[in-house]
């Protein structure tokens, strides 16, 4: 899968929380910090801001603060203090409705001047807040496929000149250029049309996250960028090969979907500095809490409380992936780690990165690891961590990013007028507004 890669690597970083905390000097401290980091990322020519989302608060504290804010509101606010960086909203297709979401993301695309993207996830938690049982992965992805089809149809249906600006400033619409979609599926019956004018980008950029077998199929069919957390090069190659094989079978263009990796790193100035930072990081781990976190990575049903830290997990303890109703891709990663003989202590250390690609090294060593995946053709979009972290930001901004640019792996400026073109995705071509009746499918 090696490639000369004429398109340079694109970068994302997480949007900071806008929430104020009890020890902030003013209630606006949260948004002020988020604005500062968004502007800093844009000044560094980061391609996009990414938001995660979780639809509950975990009493055990295993999922961090990913669910502490609503992503669409956050990125709508940050759209007004930035002008070029992309804005990616993570949304659950299990617990939202496509018509409402099409309106919200479409409005974000207008408010930002064509910089919206959305990341379709099926959720593995939160069902208790919606009065539902969590459906199986197969059913969640079946709904997700319809969800994406509906949203795309709604965006495609309205004609480009359906809305015009009058000299007075008011919007005039031509009702004949707003079209129904009449979608009849297993999960959704939607007439349309979408009551949002055609988007600056045509469609927001479609991201998708899911590593289970059914998740890979949905990504191969619909996504423009697929988010994956493959921690090892050989696993990343297998994943990318299979993803693109399925995409080709669906008639997708060569090279689609793009592959995005989240890159967790510990950056140091020298080998000794890296070793010191890594040692300090491991010393901060609460191994009793770590047992709970590892159990969560393995599906959430294991009791690891009495197992010795410095021995491998018994093979009989490992769950079958197909028996798990949530995050099967993550379970597969940690099953492989356990089967390789890692001790419980080593598995807990790995669980701190939640199964993501993680590298410790100098800026040059990290750039080597990134370039290796890029040259193999299995890395198109890189999610970087470190902005806002006083221990890592300087080495990220003044070490890793310049080194990647020295190797001509990153753009030195934004290359287009909207998020789609800055990612160098193929031009958007509307598919038309007529959809098949899927009621019997």
Steps between C-alpha positions, in 0.01 A plus 500: 500500500807728486442832322683812387214696659474825300230623742647618827388382840210689658480572872230532764504592866231487765285805565547610859212496746308828531372403845605714795633326810457582867858627528483724191528871584195587285212305341641585155835330565389184320405662173801733517736202522316316221524808279870541573578139409281508188681810377836344584412187302392712205822704516689168479292409190336199666238377254212449743366508855349170614244439775427175676170431671366260762135509602540434871729556796678183600490458881835318492665780303623267229412713197641833611312820420402429138131541583523819704390733217278493194720500186277695256467794739874501569602504134235757412663731753851428373391553139465871578856547627672301224486530123672201336526201731247217452240419767411132557200414718464148641137385501328177603286353223335279763363782715441785251264557209640568150265786407589701810868425457496599133360839604756546777811397306373681191462819701852451642633474146332831414610667826862393444516577128533137391709343775269235650553127527323237708623177650236226504526270801249242620564542876590225743359670810223738601191297416374547857449869426269433206273234650641230274707186501826519307441323168753250368787637288333354190176688570681820595692502174189411298339814642822699442502406131142627456582809708788595269295426187221729620732786587682479167169490311374808685817693418500389135133571430489880513635681196805720536315825419195421712572796729603852394592809701283807427645854505315552829700218654205261524519149359269419209435133427367328193268233638520304177873442558452341843426132434345217699701184556214268603728259681323185620733274694499256786597768752395831343208638300595851384326708241718812478604736367770622733414854607863614494640659187761300302826485689819688406676161474203317348533245779696522825800267502395152614715338768418161652635308797459127541744209491269201532421303186167674445658837582767451236233424241309821575821701484603339172164582345429853621788671680745745350732465801502191725628536855699204629721437802724220371799501741738281296626555144418145386144529636459839333604349165250216535224744597572741212524220245164353599330840527603599149420157360144544621491861378605388151222238503254784570632690199681766700773707335860385538651610832167545678424510779792687651636338817535698820709385795497651847864541603571494874855604573754581768748747351842563654806699402734199522484126567571566868227763516254262331586226752451742790161621371384145435608386847316789663190426297497136607560594864182709494284201404251383761519126436183421692307744282701358212351155557154652442618681190652186352181307574313771311737458203412129503125553492424605856395169653831371644608504864876557507519610863675190637742424215877553551640805321808331362348195338312468169121470494368143478387425145170366637418843640505675163153562351401398150473815293160407358359471854568869564229757429724807494838609362592167347796656320649605833444151642683350203802724567527401865435133431803508269710670768399240757564210262849639436574433869494852642470504877206661675726796588605541136139474386396771746774724362369437148146573619603855591512564125168314452638290216622791289826532310749625759868587455756649739805671351672815385337709227719325244408153626129582502530639149664171392200304632252732330689499172513120499121473502464786254740337250313170534187681381305423817495846659329802345381697804682518833333604827765663720493537878693765692341842438422651839721253688785702657723192507465425129381803304841661445655177370195445278490850352873566484624143462270247333306728263813670358666160458201366305505810280875469447424156354226653280236286673275790606357800320652836589167677446136426430464388141132570432202713585302246703559195717443251219762660278746544789481125555551459121200274471359442151255770385148461633252377239130494604338159460152638437197503727315181396545211742389137475221382723685293762192392699531146374880489513 
